[in-house]
Amino acid sequence: MTTVISKPAQRWVLALTSIASFMVALDLLVVSTALTSIRLDLGASIEQVQWTVTAYGLSFAVLLLTGAALGDRFGRRRVFTIGLGVFATASAGCALSPDVGWLVTARAVQGAGAALVMPPAVALLSAATPLERRGRALGIFEGLTGLATIAGPPVGGAVAQVFGWEWVFWVNVPIALLMIPLVMAKIVESQGSDTSIDAVGSALVTGGALGLVWGLVTGNESGWSSPGVVAALGAGTVLMLAFVGWELRSREPMLPMRLFGSRAFSGALGASFLLFAALYGSVFFLAQFMQTGLGHTPLEAGLRLVPWTATLFVVAPLAGALADRIGNRPVLVGGLLLNAAGLAWIALIATPGVSYLALVLPLVVAGIGASMAIPVVQNAVLGAVAPHEVGKASGANNMTQELGGVFGVAILVAVFATAGSYASAAAFTDGFTVALAVCATLAIAGAGAALAVPRRDQPTPSAERDELVAAETDLSRPLDRLAARNRREGSA
């Protein structure tokens, strides 16, 4: 059954879900240029600073699919508003943190709130928008999410410098609280057809990811052969294997393992993981290098990263159009290699006295590469599965990207700690250059994984006809209809 709503009501849904998406995405990166202020104010170590990023990304990643399932079962609007409330409360907790342990805990809760916001937001927007206007609406939604990526570092730097790092979090509170009554008044409730919740799968992947990340983060400080680190890495590995086994046997898996039987899907998902590992790792260290290594203020550091982040706004649409013409694989591989080249370039020239002008061109090269790969890797993942599996493939890709970011930061912090420290600008730069070289290596490995992606999706005529008929007639699968419509228009 489809609920028809007026155009003004559709605009309200678009506005409210887009603002929520912007706020959640902004908090992934807005803290990057405030990290130095947080470290100095709370007396935190590099490992503790890293957890302020990791705690948010980890809980966000592992609860994304659960958030989608909760919305389908209990009502998307209801879960969306609960998520906003959790996000606002946790943001206040972050701002009031008396020490870094409190901040890390509040960031984990904030990530859980974000996971309750994002999947229902996409579903509410898709359900409220007619098929002929859905592509445009989702484009605006994704565009604002991309804008949050661009705005994150400069906004975080400006707020931290002018008002203090606490206001990076305080700003979320009035926005989220204002949105809750508007959402209840302006958005119609909807539910999905798949109301199952894979609680066991969610618990296993959460515990597994936490164990592996905990071991990576504490390895340098405690020793890689220490009982705690060995136990964490071992438990994480066992739980991840148990997750795979459970998903293979589950009647309603959160991540169907059969999808990995496709070389195209596995390659695209591997490229997505490595791309975001390199991206989040480079954001984490570049913002700090601008301050600790080069002596800039948080605001100056954020503004100096704009040539890198702003490429997403310009290049991403062009990359999507180019992939439509020549296929996903060349654009994805080329983008990852360009990203690697830019990061390696910065690692080679970085010194405490390097001029900003010398950094601009490699920043732009790295930004162009990442901006080419980000939109195309999503297309590659979705293009590798059947239409009725687009929703779960999209969720798997989102989870993979966030987990990639978490593991990327964890690995790079471990690498940094072996070669550098915060003792001086020179000591920081020593660790920074090694960490960024590893970032470049991750991007190159991502390009290798992307070679498994077909140059073009090549459905058989009968498969394409069946896909179009099934997707256009089943009103319970808006993502399927959108994918079918886009494929039909692309072949016209």
C-alpha positions as CSV (number, residue, x, y, z in Angstrom):
1,M,0.0,0.0,0.0
2,T,1.4,3.4,-1.0
3,T,0.6,6.6,0.9
4,V,0.2,9.6,-1.3
5,I,1.1,12.9,0.3
6,S,1.1,16.5,-0.9
7,K,4.0,18.3,-2.4
8,P,4.5,20.6,0.6
9,A,4.6,17.5,2.8
10,Q,7.1,15.9,0.5
11,R,9.3,19.1,0.9
12,W,9.1,18.8,4.7
13,V,10.2,15.2,4.6
14,L,13.1,16.1,2.3
15,A,14.2,19.1,4.4
16,L,14.0,17.3,7.8
17,T,15.7,14.1,6.7
18,S,18.4,16.0,4.8
19,I,19.1,18.2,7.9
20,A,19.4,15.1,10.0
21,S,21.7,13.4,7.5
22,F,23.9,16.6,7.4
23,M,24.1,16.7,11.2
24,V,25.1,13.1,11.5
25,A,27.6,13.1,8.7
26,L,29.1,16.4,10.0
27,D,29.9,14.8,13.3
28,L,32.0,12.2,11.6
29,L,34.6,14.8,10.6
30,V,33.8,18.0,12.5
31,V,35.8,16.7,15.4
32,S,38.9,16.2,13.3
33,T,40.2,19.8,13.6
34,A,39.2,20.0,17.3
35,L,41.3,16.9,18.2
36,T,44.3,18.9,19.2
37,S,42.2,21.2,21.5
38,I,40.6,18.1,23.0
39,R,43.9,16.4,23.6
40,L,45.5,19.4,25.3
41,D,42.4,20.3,27.4
42,L,41.7,16.8,28.6
43,G,45.3,15.6,28.8
44,A,44.7,12.7,26.4
45,S,47.2,10.4,24.7
46,I,47.2,9.6,21.0
47,E,45.3,6.3,21.7
48,Q,42.6,8.2,23.8
49,V,42.2,10.9,21.1
50,Q,41.8,8.2,18.5
51,W,38.9,6.6,20.5
52,T,37.0,9.9,20.3
53,V,36.7,9.2,16.6
54,T,36.6,5.4,16.7
55,A,33.9,5.2,19.3
56,Y,31.5,7.2,17.1
57,G,32.3,5.4,13.9
58,L,32.3,1.9,15.4
59,S,28.9,2.1,17.1
60,F,27.5,3.9,14.0
61,A,28.8,1.2,11.7
62,V,27.7,-2.0,13.5
63,L,24.3,-0.6,14.4
64,L,23.3,0.7,10.9
65,L,21.6,-2.5,9.8
66,T,19.9,-2.8,13.2
67,G,18.6,0.7,12.9
68,A,17.1,-0.1,9.5
69,A,15.4,-3.3,10.9
70,L,14.1,-1.4,13.9
71,G,12.6,1.2,11.7
72,D,10.9,-1.4,9.5
73,R,9.4,-3.2,12.5
74,F,8.4,-0.4,14.9
75,G,7.9,2.5,12.5
76,R,10.5,4.6,10.7
77,R,9.3,7.9,12.0
78,R,9.3,6.6,15.6
79,V,12.8,5.2,15.4
80,F,14.0,8.4,13.6
81,T,12.7,10.6,16.4
82,I,14.2,8.3,19.1
83,G,17.5,8.5,17.2
84,L,17.4,12.3,17.2
85,G,16.7,12.3,21.0
86,V,19.6,9.9,21.7
87,F,21.9,11.9,19.4
88,A,21.0,15.2,21.2
89,T,21.4,13.7,24.7
90,A,24.8,12.1,23.8
91,S,26.0,15.4,22.2
92,A,25.3,17.2,25.5
93,G,27.2,14.4,27.3
94,C,30.2,15.0,25.0
95,A,30.1,18.7,25.6
96,L,30.0,18.2,29.4
97,S,32.7,15.6,29.5
98,P,35.1,16.1,32.5
99,D,37.6,13.6,31.1
100,V,38.4,11.7,28.0
101,G,36.8,8.5,29.2
102,W,33.5,10.2,29.6
103,L,33.9,11.8,26.1
104,V,34.6,8.4,24.5
105,T,31.5,6.8,26.1
106,A,29.3,9.7,25.0
107,R,30.7,9.5,21.5
108,A,29.8,5.8,21.4
109,V,26.2,6.6,22.4
110,Q,26.1,9.5,19.9
111,G,27.1,7.0,17.1
112,A,24.3,4.7,18.2
113,G,21.8,7.6,17.9
114,A,23.2,8.3,14.4
115,A,22.6,4.7,13.4
116,L,18.9,5.1,14.5
117,V,18.7,8.3,12.4
118,M,20.3,7.5,9.0
119,P,18.6,4.3,7.7
120,P,15.0,5.5,8.6
121,A,15.8,8.9,7.1
122,V,16.5,7.3,3.7
123,A,13.5,5.0,4.0
124,L,11.1,7.9,5.0
125,L,12.3,10.0,2.1
126,S,11.9,7.1,-0.4
127,A,8.4,6.3,0.8
128,A,7.2,9.9,0.7
129,T,8.6,10.8,-2.7
130,P,6.9,9.6,-6.0
131,L,9.1,7.5,-8.2
132,E,9.5,10.2,-10.9
133,R,10.9,12.7,-8.3
134,R,12.8,10.3,-6.1
135,G,16.1,10.4,-7.9
136,R,16.2,14.2,-7.5
137,A,15.2,14.0,-3.9
138,L,17.9,11.4,-3.1
139,G,20.4,13.5,-5.0
140,I,19.7,16.5,-2.8
141,F,19.9,14.3,0.3
142,E,23.2,12.8,-0.7
143,G,24.5,16.2,-1.8
144,L,23.9,17.7,1.6
145,T,25.6,14.7,3.2
146,G,28.6,15.3,0.9
147,L,28.5,19.0,1.9
148,A,28.9,17.9,5.5
149,T,32.1,16.1,4.6
150,I,33.4,19.3,3.0
151,A,32.3,21.5,5.9
152,G,33.5,19.3,8.7
153,P,37.1,20.3,9.1
154,P,36.6,24.1,8.7
155,V,33.5,24.2,10.8
156,G,35.1,22.2,13.5
157,G,38.2,24.4,13.5
158,A,36.2,27.6,13.6
159,V,33.9,26.5,16.4
160,A,36.8,25.1,18.5
161,Q,38.9,28.2,18.1
162,V,36.1,30.8,18.7
163,F,33.9,29.1,21.3
164,G,35.9,26.0,22.5
165,W,35.8,22.4,21.4
166,E,32.7,21.7,23.6
167,W,30.6,23.7,21.2
168,V,31.3,21.3,18.4
169,F,28.8,19.1,20.3
170,W,26.6,21.7,21.9
171,V,25.4,22.9,18.4
172,N,23.7,19.6,17.8
173,V,21.4,19.8,20.8
174,P,19.0,22.7,19.8
175,I,18.9,21.5,16.2
176,A,17.9,17.9,17.1
177,L,15.4,19.0,19.8
178,L,13.8,21.5,17.4
179,M,13.5,18.8,14.7
180,I,11.7,16.2,16.9
181,P,8.3,18.0,17.1
182,L,8.5,19.0,13.4
183,V,9.1,15.4,12.5
184,M,6.1,14.2,14.5
185,A,3.9,16.9,12.9
186,K,5.1,16.8,9.3
187,I,6.2,13.3,8.5
188,V,3.7,10.4,8.0
189,E,4.6,7.1,9.8
190,S,5.7,4.2,7.6
191,Q,6.9,0.6,8.1
192,G,8.8,-1.9,5.9
193,S,7.8,-5.3,4.8
194,D,11.0,-6.9,6.4
195,T,10.4,-6.6,10.2
196,S,13.0,-9.2,11.3
197,I,15.9,-8.2,13.6
198,D,19.0,-10.2,13.6
199,A,20.0,-9.5,17.2
200,V,22.6,-12.3,17.4
201,G,24.3,-11.2,14.2
202,S,24.4,-7.6,15.4
203,A,25.9,-8.7,18.8
204,L,28.5,-10.9,17.1
205,V,29.7,-8.2,14.6
206,T,29.7,-5.6,17.4
207,G,31.8,-7.7,19.7
208,G,34.1,-8.8,17.0
209,A,34.8,-5.3,15.7
210,L,35.3,-4.0,19.2
211,G,37.8,-6.8,20.1
212,L,39.9,-6.2,16.9
213,V,39.9,-2.4,17.2
214,W,40.7,-2.6,21.0
215,G,43.7,-4.8,20.3
216,L,44.9,-2.6,17.5
217,V,44.6,0.6,19.6
218,T,46.2,-0.8,22.8
219,G,48.9,-2.9,21.1
220,N,51.7,-0.3,21.1
221,E,51.0,0.9,24.6
222,S,50.6,-2.5,26.3
223,G,52.8,-4.6,24.0
224,W,51.6,-6.7,21.1
225,S,52.3,-9.9,23.0
226,S,50.6,-8.8,26.2
227,P,47.7,-11.1,27.4
228,G,45.1,-8.3,27.1
229,V,46.0,-7.5,23.5
230,V,46.3,-11.1,22.4
231,A,43.0,-11.9,24.1
232,A,41.2,-8.9,22.4
233,L,42.5,-9.8,19.0
234,G,41.8,-13.5,19.4
235,A,38.2,-12.8,20.8
236,G,37.6,-10.3,18.0
237,T,38.6,-12.9,15.3
238,V,36.6,-15.7,16.9
239,L,33.5,-13.5,17.1
240,M,33.9,-12.3,13.5
241,L,34.1,-16.0,12.4
242,A,31.1,-16.8,14.5
243,F,29.2,-13.9,12.8
244,V,30.0,-15.4,9.4
245,G,28.8,-18.8,10.6
246,W,25.6,-17.4,12.1
247,E,24.8,-15.4,8.9
248,L,25.2,-18.6,6.8
249,R,22.6,-20.4,8.9
250,S,20.2,-17.5,9.7
251,R,16.9,-17.5,7.9
252,E,16.9,-13.7,7.9
253,P,20.6,-12.6,7.9
254,M,21.5,-9.0,8.4
255,L,24.3,-9.6,5.8
256,P,23.5,-12.5,3.4
257,M,26.8,-14.3,2.9
258,R,25.7,-15.6,-0.5
259,L,26.4,-12.1,-1.8
260,F,30.1,-12.7,-1.4
261,G,29.9,-15.5,-3.9
262,S,29.9,-12.7,-6.5
263,R,33.5,-11.6,-7.4
264,A,32.1,-8.2,-8.4
265,F,30.4,-7.7,-5.0
266,S,33.4,-8.9,-3.0
267,G,35.8,-6.7,-5.0
268,A,33.6,-3.6,-4.7
269,L,33.1,-4.1,-1.0
270,G,36.8,-4.6,-0.4
271,A,37.6,-1.5,-2.4
272,S,35.0,0.4,-0.3
273,F,36.5,-0.8,3.0
274,L,40.1,0.2,1.9
275,L,39.0,3.5,0.4
276,F,37.4,4.7,3.7
277,A,40.3,3.3,5.8
278,A,42.6,5.6,3.8
279,L,40.1,8.5,3.8
280,Y,39.4,8.5,7.6
281,G,43.0,7.9,8.4
282,S,44.2,10.8,6.3
283,V,41.5,13.1,7.8
284,F,42.5,12.1,11.3
285,F,46.2,12.9,10.8
286,L,46.2,15.8,8.3
287,A,44.1,18.0,10.6
288,Q,46.5,17.3,13.4
289,F,49.6,17.8,11.2
290,M,48.4,21.3,10.3
291,Q,48.3,22.2,14.0
292,T,50.9,20.1,15.8
293,G,53.3,19.8,12.9
294,L,52.9,23.3,11.2
295,G,51.6,25.4,14.2
296,H,48.3,26.5,12.7
297,T,45.2,27.3,14.8
298,P,42.2,25.0,14.5
299,L,40.4,27.5,12.2
300,E,43.5,27.9,10.0
301,A,44.0,24.1,9.8
302,G,40.3,23.6,8.8
303,L,40.5,26.2,6.0
304,R,43.8,24.8,4.7
305,L,42.1,21.5,4.2
306,V,39.3,23.0,2.0
307,P,41.2,22.4,-1.3
308,W,41.2,18.7,-0.4
309,T,37.6,18.3,0.8
310,A,36.0,20.7,-1.6
311,T,36.9,18.5,-4.5
312,L,34.0,16.1,-3.5
313,F,31.5,18.8,-4.4
314,V,32.9,19.3,-7.9
315,V,34.3,16.0,-8.9
316,A,31.8,13.5,-7.5
317,P,29.0,14.3,-10.0
318,L,31.4,14.3,-12.9
319,A,32.8,11.0,-11.8
320,G,29.3,9.5,-11.6
321,A,28.6,10.7,-15.2
322,L,32.0,9.4,-16.4
323,A,31.3,5.9,-14.9
324,D,28.0,5.8,-16.7
325,R,29.9,6.3,-20.0
326,I,33.0,4.2,-19.5
327,G,32.1,1.9,-16.6
328,N,32.7,1.7,-12.9
329,R,36.1,-0.1,-12.9
330,P,38.3,2.4,-14.7
331,V,36.9,5.4,-12.7
332,L,37.2,3.5,-9.4
333,V,40.7,2.2,-10.0
334,G,41.9,5.5,-11.3
335,G,40.4,7.4,-8.4
336,L,42.1,5.2,-5.8
337,L,45.4,5.4,-7.5
338,L,45.2,9.2,-7.7
339,N,44.3,9.3,-4.0
340,A,47.3,7.1,-3.3
341,A,49.6,9.4,-5.3
342,G,48.5,12.5,-3.5
343,L,48.9,11.0,-0.1
344,A,52.3,9.5,-1.0
345,W,53.3,13.0,-2.3
346,I,52.4,14.6,1.0
347,A,54.3,11.9,2.9
348,L,57.4,12.6,0.9
349,I,57.5,16.4,1.3
350,A,56.1,16.7,4.8
351,T,58.5,18.5,7.3
352,P,57.8,20.9,10.2
353,G,58.8,23.7,7.9
354,V,57.0,22.8,4.7
355,S,55.1,25.6,3.1
356,Y,51.4,25.4,2.6
357,L,51.7,26.2,-1.1
358,A,53.8,23.0,-1.5
359,L,51.0,21.0,0.0
360,V,48.1,22.4,-2.0
361,L,48.6,20.5,-5.2
362,P,49.1,17.0,-3.6
363,L,46.0,17.8,-1.4
364,V,44.0,18.5,-4.5
365,V,45.3,15.4,-6.3
366,A,44.4,13.2,-3.2
367,G,41.0,14.9,-3.0
368,I,40.2,14.4,-6.7
369,G,41.1,10.7,-6.4
370,A,38.9,10.2,-3.3
371,S,36.0,12.2,-4.9
372,M,36.1,10.0,-8.0
373,A,36.0,6.8,-6.0
374,I,33.4,7.6,-3.3
375,P,30.3,7.8,-5.5
376,V,31.4,5.1,-8.0
377,V,32.1,2.5,-5.3
378,Q,28.5,2.7,-4.2
379,N,27.3,2.1,-7.8
380,A,29.7,-0.9,-8.1
381,V,28.3,-2.5,-5.0
382,L,24.7,-2.0,-5.9
383,G,25.3,-3.1,-9.5
384,A,26.7,-6.4,-8.4
385,V,23.5,-7.7,-6.7
386,A,19.9,-8.6,-7.8
387,P,17.3,-5.8,-7.5
388,H,15.6,-7.2,-4.5
389,E,18.9,-7.3,-2.6
390,V,19.8,-3.6,-3.3
391,G,18.6,-2.5,0.2
392,K,20.8,-5.0,2.1
393,A,23.7,-4.4,-0.3
394,S,23.5,-0.7,0.4
395,G,23.4,-1.3,4.2
396,A,26.3,-3.6,3.9
397,N,28.3,-1.0,2.0
398,N,27.5,1.7,4.6
399,M,28.6,-0.6,7.4
400,T,31.7,-1.6,5.5
401,Q,32.7,2.1,4.9
402,E,32.3,3.0,8.6
403,L,34.2,-0.1,9.7
404,G,36.9,0.7,7.2
405,G,37.2,4.1,8.6
406,V,37.4,2.7,12.2
407,F,40.0,0.1,11.3
408,G,42.0,2.6,9.2
409,V,42.3,5.1,12.1
410,A,43.2,2.2,14.5
411,I,45.9,0.8,12.2
412,L,47.4,4.3,11.5
413,V,47.5,5.2,15.1
414,A,49.4,2.0,15.8
415,V,51.8,2.8,13.0
416,F,52.2,6.5,14.1
417,A,53.0,5.4,17.7
418,T,56.0,3.3,16.5
419,A,57.7,6.2,14.7
420,G,56.4,9.5,16.2
421,S,54.9,11.3,19.2
422,Y,53.5,14.6,20.3
423,A,56.7,15.6,22.0
424,S,57.6,18.2,19.2
425,A,56.7,19.2,15.7
426,A,59.5,17.1,14.4
427,A,58.5,14.0,16.4
428,F,54.9,14.4,15.2
429,T,56.0,14.7,11.6
430,D,58.1,11.6,11.8
431,G,55.1,9.5,12.7
432,F,52.8,11.4,10.4
433,T,54.9,10.7,7.3
434,V,54.9,6.9,8.0
435,A,51.1,6.9,8.8
436,L,50.3,8.8,5.5
437,A,52.5,6.4,3.6
438,V,50.4,3.5,5.0
439,C,47.3,5.5,3.9
440,A,48.6,5.5,0.4
441,T,49.3,1.8,0.6
442,L,45.7,1.2,1.7
443,A,44.4,3.2,-1.3
444,I,46.7,1.1,-3.7
445,A,45.3,-2.1,-2.2
446,G,41.8,-0.7,-2.7
447,A,42.6,-0.2,-6.4
448,G,43.8,-3.8,-6.6
449,A,40.4,-5.0,-5.1
450,A,38.5,-2.8,-7.5
451,L,40.1,-4.7,-10.5
452,A,37.5,-7.4,-9.6
453,V,34.7,-5.0,-10.5
454,P,33.3,-5.5,-14.0
455,R,33.8,-2.6,-16.3
456,R,30.1,-2.4,-16.9
457,D,27.0,-4.2,-15.6
458,Q,25.9,-6.6,-18.3
459,P,22.5,-8.1,-17.4
460,T,21.1,-10.7,-19.8
461,P,18.0,-9.4,-21.8
462,S,15.7,-11.8,-19.9
463,A,17.2,-10.9,-16.5
464,E,16.8,-7.2,-17.3
465,R,13.2,-7.6,-18.4
466,D,12.3,-9.7,-15.3
467,E,14.1,-7.1,-13.1
468,L,12.1,-4.2,-14.6
469,V,8.7,-6.0,-14.3
470,A,9.3,-7.1,-10.7
471,A,10.7,-3.8,-9.6
472,E,8.0,-1.7,-11.2
473,T,5.1,-3.8,-10.0
474,D,6.2,-4.4,-6.4
475,L,5.3,-1.3,-4.5
476,S,6.9,-2.5,-1.3
477,R,10.4,-2.1,-2.7
478,P,11.1,1.6,-3.5
479,L,14.9,1.1,-3.8
480,D,14.3,-1.7,-6.3
481,R,12.1,0.6,-8.4
482,L,14.6,3.3,-8.3
483,A,17.4,1.0,-9.4
484,A,15.3,-0.4,-12.2
485,R,14.3,3.1,-13.4
486,N,17.9,4.3,-13.3
487,R,19.1,1.3,-15.2
488,R,16.4,1.7,-17.8
489,E,17.2,5.4,-18.3
490,G,20.9,4.7,-18.5
491,S,20.4,2.2,-21.4
492,A,18.0,4.5,-23.3
